[in-house]
Amino acid sequence: MNILEVENLSLAYGKQQVLDDISFEFKKGKIIGLLGPNGAGKSSILKVLAGLVFADSGKLKINNQSQTEFHKVKSITGFHIDSPSFYPFLSAKENLYLLMKMNQKQIDIDVLLRKVGLENVGSKKVRFFSTGMKQRLAIAQTLLRSPELLILDEPFNGLDPNGFQDLIDLIQKLNAEGITIVVSSHLLNELEQLAEHFILLHHGKIALDISKKELQKSKNKVEFNFISELTEASIQLLNDKKAEFISENRLILKLNPKEVEQLVLALVHNGNSPVKVETLTLLQEKYLEITV
């Protein structure tokens, strides 16, 4: 069953078209990566999904509920904004308690804090929290509604490597519990390791809509670098593969991951071991096309 169905969605702020005929659909239980440069429309589509903004045209269904049934959509959707704000002089528990009362929910806050890895700092004032701790508290806030769909807008901003990995682990843990998660980010490599499906936006349009499985099967742009002079056998092999030579010892090919492994073995057999093999996936290639 699809949890998300978006059909021909368009949105403008005044004369500025921020979403232009967007369509996609996703089944329950996925992690969806929403990518694009600043101004691509990522935050706008997330606000529409969260029910904070209504599109000018098109259709949206969340768990088979139309956006016009806002109270039903809101009850199953959690939304995390880029820069979460809390009462700094209140503790994590006190902040969540206030939000729980506002949402008219009855949740065990200790269980919630344990779920996001903040059980040992529940009584600590939020003004002493690191950026990573605030991000996890913000996710705890979204979980007050027991959402089926969790929307995370740029959750990795400002995180150090440890904080980033902690958040990745938390997102994967929540997804394993059955929550569908949409994550937006401009951090391509980081999101590529997390998501199962990718939507790349550019100027309010979908530039690429691809699953991780499709991505792994697709031919990638692979750069090979050598120190030693290429043997005749290696040159013939690379010409047969339609290699694009940038210089005598540097070239680019379009290969899938299995073909890369086979080619490296063949080159080594021919007396040329590459000193560098760098893969640019279709997603990375498309992203660079629209951002560079």
Residue, then its C-alpha position, 0 to 999 in steps of 0.5 A: m500500500n502506498i503511504l504517499e501519492v503526489e500527482n501534478l503538484s504545483l506551488a508558487y509564492g507570488k510570481q515565483q514557481v517553487l514546485d512545478d508539476i511534481s508527481f511521485e508515489f511511495k510504499k510504506g516502510k521506505i526511507i526516501g531521500l530528497l535531494g537538490p541544491n538550495g532553492a530547488g524546492k525541497s523545503s516547499i514540498l516537505k511543507v506541503l507533505a506536512g500540511l503546513v502549506f497547501a499546493d495551488s494545484g495537484k493532488l496529495k494523499i497520505n495513507n490514502q487520506s486527502q490533504t483536504e482531510f487535514h486533521k487525519v493527515k496531521s495525526i499520522t505525520g511528524f515534521h522536523i524542521d531544519s533548526p528546531s527551537f525549544y524553551p532553553f531554560l526548561s529540561a528535555k522532559e519539560n519541553l516534551y511535556l508541554l508539547m504533549k499537552m498541546n497535542q492532547k496526547q498521553i505518551d510516556i516521555d521516559v520511553l520516548l527519550r530512551k527511543v531517541g537516546l536521550e534517557n540520561v539527559g532528560s532532566k538537563k536544560v536544553r540550553f546545554f544540549s549539543t546540536g546533535m542532542k537538539q536534533r534528537l530531541a526534535i525527532a522525539q517531539t515529532l514522535l509524540r503523534s506516533p506518526e506513520l510518516l516522518i518528514l525530516d528537513e535537513p536534519f544533518n545540518g551542524l552535526d559533527p561525525n559522531g552526531f551524524q552517525d548517531l542520527i543515521d542510527l536513529i533514523q534506521k531504528l525508527n524505520a525498522e519499527g515501520i515508520t516511513i521517513v522522508v529525509s531532505s538534504h544537500l549532503l549527497n554522499e551521506l544521504e546516498q548511504l541511508a535512503e532506499h529511493f531518491i528524488l532529485l529536485h531542480h528548479g521545482k521539477i523532478a530531475l531524477d526519480i530512482s531507487k537504490k536498486e536501480l542505481q546499483k544496476s545503472k552504469n556509473k561514470v568511473e575514473f581510472n588513474f595509472i602511474s605506469e605506461l599502459t600495455e598494448a593489451s590494456i589499451q586494446l581492452l580499454n578501447d574495446k570498452k569505449a574508454e574516454f582518455i583524459s590523458e595517457n594515464r587517466l580515463i573515464l568509462k561507463l560501467n556498473p559495479k560488477e564490470v568495474e571489478q572485472l575490468v580491474l582484474a583484467l588490467v592487473h592481469n595485463g600488467n597495469s594496476p590502477v592507483k585510483v578508481e573513483t566511481l561517480t554514481l548516476l545520482q552523483e553525476k546528475y547532481l553535479e550536472i545541475t549544481v556545478 
